């Protein structure tokens, strides 16, 4: 006999949410994993003792973490999605007939809480990872990736010229300051280079699509800004389109792939400039857990003499490939560390003369020979035909560069490169494609930093849950063997 199910929409029914969510569910295990009550104390000072009750801080953080775990960027879609999921309602502590907070309430609460509260949540979860043995701390891998800002490149405006005096009214009184375009602060020679580059692109017969249009413009952070999100920066990655981005800088522990530090940086500067701030936060977090970093892995984008010297001063081995035109040895010249000078092929000495700085502020050391030595040298026509003497320029951090180059050429250096590629790069792939970090839904560097912290917390929680589940399975598989061994021992003793 064919059956048919009839549905009657009952007003009253016996229903318990905890009975509908199985014990192995992700959100049920997550609710039991973390003690969320510490967030009340962390946020108590942000509220008044009077007025209407606010959104529960624990509910807020659970909501935004669900958005990261479900790969949802929009707050509106997040609230709609949570209302349809029984396991998420159980995780949030809401009944089926209770209304979830409005998406605007979630947005305003995110703006209310400072980044320090989000960092406290990250530290709390990181401490649990350390307690479970997921973090070793000795080897850290560092990398960065651009994240699209919540602003359009089509809406960027030109920066204004710097004003030398405040505007005055007809009465002679100064006007009130208004929100105006930021002034151009780039040096004149950089602006001339940009203008020359745009003329070359417009005049090239084969170039970028639309470059020859009369209204085509070359967008640069030196001349343009975003009024929607002034902290967003124009950047471009090889193979990608130019866009307004933030830079997500990340540190990952190589033991189990747990994220140990994350920060939001401006995307208009080199990766190497962000390493000192990243290193400070990372070292503080590791020291708070009685861990010590001994080795740091990074790509060539972090190669910098200042970074090499900083890591050596902290007794951290830097596995960072040397980038650029640095050469450990100069062909035809021999360096003597004891006297800090060079000897040329003709036996003449090039002594250290002075310190200098390059155009980007890098420290330099200048060596040159005497004019009399070079004028009488038979190699002058081929060595320095148009100068009075031979001059060598070396970086101020030549010794740290040399040691980093030697590590790079070693077998362990090649191994560390593979370790870095297999540790931090897959983490970024997961965050960008499965944890909602493909685009910001907030504005400002502080908001971007909060979003990146939440994404890292969600990733570490997934790591922690997976480790606990695997450990339980391993114990369950090992338990019969131990009981069997005990039974054998008892049998042999009685026999």
C-alpha positions in Angstrom: 0.0 0.0 0.0 1.4 3.4 -1.0 1.9 5.8 1.9 1.4 9.5 1.8 2.7 12.0 4.4 0.3 14.8 5.2 1.7 18.0 6.8 -0.2 19.9 9.4 1.4 23.2 10.6 0.8 22.9 14.3 1.0 25.9 16.5 2.0 23.9 19.6 4.3 20.8 19.4 6.8 19.1 21.7 10.2 20.0 20.5 13.6 20.2 22.2 16.4 21.8 20.2 19.2 19.9 22.0 17.6 16.5 21.0 17.7 17.5 17.3 21.4 18.4 17.2 23.6 15.3 17.3 26.7 15.0 19.5 29.1 14.9 16.6 27.8 18.1 15.0 30.4 20.8 14.5 28.6 23.6 16.4 27.6 21.4 19.3 31.2 20.3 19.7 32.3 24.0 19.3 29.9 25.1 22.1 31.5 22.6 24.4 35.0 23.3 23.4 35.4 27.0 24.4 34.4 28.7 27.6 32.9 31.9 26.2 32.1 33.6 29.5 35.4 35.5 29.6 34.0 37.8 26.9 31.6 39.4 29.4 34.5 40.7 31.5 36.5 41.8 28.4 33.5 43.9 27.2 32.1 45.1 30.5 33.8 48.5 30.4 32.3 49.3 26.9 28.7 49.5 28.2 26.9 51.8 30.6 25.1 50.6 33.7 21.8 52.1 32.5 19.7 51.8 29.4 18.3 49.0 27.3 20.1 45.6 27.3 22.5 45.3 24.4 23.2 42.3 22.2 24.9 39.6 24.2 28.6 39.9 23.5 28.9 36.1 23.4 26.1 35.9 20.9 27.8 38.5 18.8 31.1 36.7 18.6 29.5 33.4 18.0 27.5 35.0 15.1 30.5 36.5 13.4 32.5 33.3 13.8 29.6 31.4 12.1 30.0 33.8 9.2 33.7 32.8 8.9 33.0 29.1 9.3 30.1 29.2 6.7 32.1 31.4 4.3 29.5 34.2 4.5 30.7 37.8 4.0 27.4 39.7 4.3 25.8 40.3 7.7 22.4 40.2 6.2 23.0 36.8 4.6 24.5 35.6 7.8 21.4 36.3 9.9 19.1 34.7 7.3 21.3 31.6 7.1 21.5 31.2 10.9 17.7 31.3 11.2 17.4 28.2 9.0 19.9 26.1 10.8 19.0 24.2 14.0 22.6 23.5 15.0 23.6 27.1 14.6 20.5 28.2 16.7 21.6 25.7 19.4 25.2 27.1 19.2 23.9 30.7 19.6 21.5 29.8 22.5 18.4 30.7 20.6 15.1 28.9 20.4 13.4 28.2 17.1 10.7 30.8 17.7 13.2 33.5 18.9 14.1 36.3 16.5 17.8 36.7 15.8 19.5 40.1 16.1 19.2 42.5 13.1 22.1 42.6 10.8 22.6 46.3 11.5 22.9 45.5 15.2 25.8 43.1 14.3 27.5 45.8 12.3 27.2 48.4 15.0 28.4 46.0 17.6 31.5 45.2 15.5 32.3 48.9 15.3 31.8 49.3 19.1 34.3 46.6 20.1 37.9 47.6 19.8 40.5 45.3 18.1 41.9 44.4 21.6 38.8 42.4 22.4 39.1 40.4 19.1 42.8 39.8 19.9 41.9 38.6 23.3 39.6 36.0 21.7 42.4 35.0 19.4 44.8 34.6 22.3 42.3 32.5 24.2 41.9 30.0 21.4 45.6 30.0 20.7 46.3 29.1 24.3 43.9 26.1 24.0 45.9 25.0 20.9 49.1 25.3 22.9 47.6 23.3 25.8 46.5 20.5 23.4 50.1 20.2 21.9 49.3 21.7 18.5 51.9 24.5 18.7 55.7 23.9 19.0 56.6 27.6 18.6 60.2 27.0 17.4 59.6 27.4 13.7 57.3 30.0 12.3 56.4 30.6 8.6 55.4 34.1 7.5 53.6 35.3 4.3 51.1 37.9 3.2 48.3 38.2 0.6 46.1 41.0 -0.7 42.5 41.1 0.4 39.9 43.1 -1.6 38.7 46.2 0.3 35.0 47.2 0.5 35.5 50.0 -2.0 35.4 50.4 -5.8 38.3 51.4 -7.9 35.9 53.3 -10.2 35.2 55.8 -7.4 38.8 56.9 -6.6 39.5 60.6 -6.8 42.6 62.6 -7.4 44.4 64.0 -4.3 44.4 67.7 -3.8 47.4 70.0 -3.9 48.9 70.9 -0.5 47.5 74.2 0.9 50.0 76.7 2.3 47.5 78.8 4.2 44.1 78.4 5.7 41.1 79.8 3.7 39.4 83.0 5.1 35.9 84.4 4.8 35.1 87.8 3.5 35.0 89.0 7.1 38.6 88.0 7.6 37.7 85.1 9.9 39.1 81.6 9.2 36.7 79.1 7.8 35.9 75.8 9.6 37.9 72.8 8.3 35.9 70.5 6.1 36.5 67.0 4.8 38.7 67.6 1.8 40.9 65.4 -0.4 44.3 64.5 1.1 47.2 66.4 -0.2 49.8 65.0 -2.6 52.8 64.1 -0.5 54.9 62.2 -3.1 58.2 63.8 -4.2 58.3 65.7 -7.5 60.6 63.2 -9.2 58.1 60.3 -8.4 55.2 62.4 -9.9 57.3 63.0 -13.0 58.0 59.3 -13.4 54.3 58.5 -13.2 53.5 61.1 -15.8 56.2 59.7 -18.1 54.9 56.2 -17.6 51.4 57.2 -18.5 52.5 58.9 -21.7 54.5 55.8 -22.7 51.5 53.6 -22.2 49.2 55.8 -24.2 51.8 56.0 -27.0 52.6 52.3 -27.1 51.1 50.6 -30.2 50.5 47.4 -28.2 49.7 47.7 -24.6 47.0 47.4 -22.0 43.4 47.4 -23.3 42.1 51.0 -23.3 45.4 52.5 -22.5 45.3 54.7 -25.7 42.0 56.2 -24.8 42.2 60.0 -24.3 40.5 59.7 -20.9 42.7 56.8 -19.7 44.5 57.5 -16.5 47.1 55.7 -14.5 45.9 55.1 -11.0 48.5 55.4 -8.2 48.5 55.8 -4.4 50.7 58.9 -4.9 48.0 60.7 -6.9 44.7 59.1 -6.0 42.7 58.0 -3.0 39.4 56.2 -2.2 36.8 58.5 -0.5 34.8 55.4 0.5 37.7 53.8 2.4 40.7 56.1 2.7 42.8 53.3 4.3 42.5 51.0 1.2 45.4 51.1 -1.2 45.7 50.5 -4.9 47.9 47.4 -5.5 48.5 44.8 -8.1 49.7 41.3 -8.0 51.3 39.5 -11.0 48.5 37.9 -13.0 45.8 39.8 -11.1 43.9 43.0 -11.9 44.7 46.3 -10.2 42.3 46.8 -7.2 41.9 48.5 -3.8 43.3 46.0 -1.2 44.4 45.5 2.3 47.4 43.2 3.0 46.9 40.3 5.3 50.2 39.3 7.1 50.2 35.9 8.6 52.4 33.7 10.8 51.8 30.0 11.0 53.4 27.4 13.3 54.9 24.6 11.3 54.1 21.9 13.8 50.4 21.5 13.0 49.6 24.6 10.9 48.0 26.7 13.6 47.9 30.4 13.0 50.1 32.2 15.6 49.7 35.8 14.4 47.7 37.9 11.9 47.5 41.6 11.2 46.1 44.0 8.6 48.6 46.2 6.8 48.4 48.8 4.1 48.8 47.3 0.7 51.0 50.1 -0.8 54.3 49.0 0.7 56.7 46.1 0.6 56.2 43.0 2.7 59.6 43.5 4.3 58.5 46.8 5.9 55.7 45.0 7.9 57.9 42.2 9.4 59.2 44.2 12.5 55.6 44.9 13.7 54.6 41.3 13.0 57.7 40.0 14.8 56.9 42.1 17.9 53.3 40.8 18.2 54.4 37.2 17.4 57.2 37.2 20.0 54.9 38.6 22.7 52.2 35.9 22.1 54.8 33.1 22.1 56.5 34.3 25.3 53.1 34.5 27.0 52.8 30.8 26.4 56.4 30.0 27.5 57.4 29.3 23.9 60.5 30.5 22.0 60.9 31.1 18.3 64.2 29.9 16.9 63.7 29.9 13.1 61.6 32.1 10.8 60.6 31.1 7.2 59.6 33.7 4.7 59.8 34.4 0.9 62.1 36.8 -0.8 59.6 39.6 -0.4 60.7 39.9 3.3 64.4 40.1 2.3 65.8 43.3 3.9 69.0 44.1 5.7 67.2 45.6 8.6 65.1 42.4 9.0 68.2 40.2 8.8 69.9 42.2 11.5 66.8 42.4 13.7 66.3 38.6 13.6 70.0 38.0 14.4 69.7 40.4 17.3 66.8 38.3 18.7 68.8 35.0 18.0 66.3 33.9 15.4 67.6 32.1 12.3 66.2 33.7 9.2 65.4 31.4 6.3 64.6 34.3 3.9 66.0 34.1 0.3 68.2 37.1 -0.6 66.2 39.2 -3.1 67.6 41.7 -5.7 71.0 42.2 -7.1 73.0 41.4 -4.0 76.2 39.4 -4.6 78.1 37.8 -1.8 81.4 38.5 -3.5 82.5 41.1 -6.0 84.4 39.7 -9.0 88.0 40.8 -9.0 88.0 42.1 -5.4 88.9 40.4 -2.2 87.3 41.5 1.1 89.3 41.5 4.4 87.0 41.6 7.4 89.9 42.4 9.9 90.6 45.8 8.2 87.2 46.3 6.5 88.6 47.0 3.0 88.9 45.5 -0.4 91.9 44.6 -2.5 91.6 44.8 -6.3 93.3 42.5 -8.9 96.3 44.9 -9.1 96.9 44.7 -5.4 95.5 48.2 -4.6 93.5 48.7 -1.4 90.0 50.2 -1.4 89.5 51.5 2.1 86.2 52.2 3.8 85.5 56.0 3.5 82.0 56.9 4.6 78.4 55.9 5.2 75.6 57.0 2.8 71.9 56.3 2.2 70.2 55.2 -1.0 67.0 56.7 -2.5 64.8 54.4 -0.4 66.7 55.1 2.8 68.8 52.0 2.9 72.2 52.3 4.7 75.3 52.1 2.5 79.0 51.8 3.0 81.3 53.5 0.4 84.8 52.2 -0.4 87.3 53.8 -2.8 91.0 53.7 -3.8 93.3 56.7 -3.9 93.6 58.7 -7.1 97.3 58.1 -7.3 96.9 54.3 -7.2 94.3 54.3 -9.9 96.1 56.8 -12.2 99.2 54.7 -12.3 97.4 51.3 -12.6 97.7 49.5 -16.0 94.1 48.2 -15.5 92.5 51.6 -15.4 91.4 51.7 -19.1 89.2 48.6 -18.4 88.4 49.1 -14.8 87.5 52.8 -14.5 88.0 54.5 -17.9 85.9 57.5 -17.1 86.6 58.1 -13.4 89.6 59.2 -11.4 89.4 56.3 -9.0 87.5 53.0 -8.4 84.6 53.1 -5.9 82.6 50.2 -4.4 79.2 50.5 -2.7 78.0 47.9 -0.3 75.0 47.6 1.9 75.4 48.5 5.6 74.1 45.0 6.4 76.6 43.1 4.2 77.4 40.5 6.9 73.8 39.6 7.7 73.2 39.4 3.9 76.2 37.2 3.4 75.1 34.7 6.1 71.5 34.7 4.8 72.9 34.0 1.2 75.0 31.1 2.6 72.0 29.6 4.4 70.0 29.9 1.2 72.5 27.9 -0.8 72.6 25.0 1.8 70.6 21.8 1.6 68.7 22.8 4.7 67.8 26.1 3.0 66.2 24.2 0.2 64.3 22.0 2.7 63.1 25.1 4.6 61.8 26.6 1.4 59.6 23.5 0.8 58.5 23.6 4.5 57.3 27.2 4.0 55.5 26.4 0.8 53.7 23.5 2.4 52.7 25.3 5.6 51.7 28.9 5.2 50.5 28.9 1.5 47.8 26.3 2.0 46.6 28.2 5.0 46.1 31.3 2.9 44.3 29.3 0.3 41.8 28.0 2.9 41.3 31.5 4.4 40.6 33.1 1.0 38.3 30.5 -0.4 36.6 28.8 2.5 36.6 31.3 5.4 35.2 34.5 3.8 38.5 36.4 3.5 38.2 36.9 -0.2 36.7 40.4 0.4 36.2 42.8 3.3 32.7 43.6 4.4 33.9 46.5 6.6 35.9 49.6 6.0 39.1 51.0 7.6 42.3 49.3 8.7 40.9 48.6 12.2 37.9 46.9 10.8 40.0 44.8 8.4 42.2 43.8 11.3 39.1 42.6 13.3 37.9 40.6 10.3 41.3 38.9 9.9 41.4 38.0 13.6 38.0 36.4 13.4 39.0 34.4 10.3 42.1 33.2 12.1 40.1 32.2 15.2 37.7 30.2 13.1 40.6 28.4 11.3 42.3 27.6 14.6 39.0 26.3 16.1 38.6 24.0 13.2 42.1 22.7 13.7 41.4 22.2 17.4 38.2 20.3 16.8 39.8 18.1 14.2 42.7 17.2 16.5 40.4 16.3 19.4 38.3 14.1 17.1 41.4 12.3 15.7 42.7 11.9 19.2 39.5 10.3 20.4 39.5 7.9 17.4 43.1 7.0 18.0 42.4 6.2 21.7 39.4 4.2 20.8 41.5 2.1 18.3 44.3 1.7 20.8 42.1 0.7 23.8 41.3 -2.9 22.7 45.0 -3.6 22.1 45.9 -2.5 25.6 43.1 -4.5 27.2 44.3 -7.5 25.1 47.8 -7.1 26.4 46.6 -6.9 30.0 44.6 -10.0 29.6 47.6 -11.9 28.2 49.7 -10.8 31.1 47.1 -11.9 33.7 46.7 -15.2 31.9 50.5 -15.9 31.8 50.8 -15.0 35.5 48.0 -17.4 36.5 49.5 -20.2 34.3 
